[in-house]
Structure formats: structure tokens, C-alpha cells
């Protein structure tokens, strides 16, 4: 079972945003292979993006008690920086 869940709201654009997201997701997976990565999209079909819906959809996928929400283009400096935040929790 994963230690914690990394919840990422994401809206595909079939371009640059997706390329950045792919790198970000791969980096999270490399730094924390024990984490569950949950990606939430806006499934309303509305032209206005619903970020809350994306966050809720990511949270629904999580199977752990610890949910950490990050942006799909978040800068990830090091595992130590993130682990410090986890220790504070």
C-alpha cells in the first residue's frame, strides 16, 4: 500500500501543458516511488475550468489517509525539501 497520495489537478491541452505535466509527474514518481499519484481532470464538459472539481476527482482516486495536493507544473527541488514538509505533517 502506498505511504501517501500526491493529488494533481490537471487539464490537458494536447500541447505544452501536457509536456510539462509529464515531466512533473515523472519527477514525483522518481522522488517518491512509494507514493500514489492521483490525477484529477474536470469532467463537467464546461468550457470554464473547474479546478475544485479536478481536486475532488484526484482525491476520490486516493487510497491513503494522507493527501498532498500539488500543481501540475510544480517545481520540485529535491526529495529532502518535500520530506521536510511531510515530517511537519
HUURGI-V134812 format. One record per backbone hydrogen bond with DSSP energy under -0.5 kcal/mol. NH is the residue of the N-H (numbers start at 1). CO is the residue of the C=O. E is the energy in kcal/mol with one decimal. If there is no record, write none. Layout:
NH	CO	E
NH	CO	E
This chain:
3	34	-1.9
5	66	-3.1
6	36	-3.4
7	5	-0.7
7	68	-3.2
8	6	-0.5
8	38	-3.2
9	7	-0.5
9	70	-0.7
10	40	-3.0
19	15	-1.7
20	16	-2.6
21	17	-2.4
22	18	-2.4
23	19	-1.7
24	20	-2.5
25	21	-3.1
26	22	-2.1
27	23	-2.1
28	24	-2.4
29	25	-2.2
30	26	-2.2
31	27	-2.7
32	28	-2.6
35	32	-2.1
36	4	-2.9
37	35	-0.5
38	6	-2.9
38	36	-0.6
39	37	-0.5
40	8	-2.2
40	38	-0.5
43	41	-0.8
49	47	-0.5
51	49	-0.7
54	50	-1.8
55	51	-2.4
56	52	-2.7
57	53	-2.6
58	54	-2.0
59	55	-2.4
60	56	-2.1
61	57	-0.8
61	58	-0.8
62	58	-0.7
62	59	-0.8
67	65	-0.7
68	5	-2.8
70	7	-2.3
72	9	-0.5
74	71	-1.5
77	75	-0.7
82	78	-1.5
83	79	-2.9
84	80	-2.0
85	81	-1.3
86	82	-2.2
87	83	-2.5
88	84	-1.7
89	85	-1.5
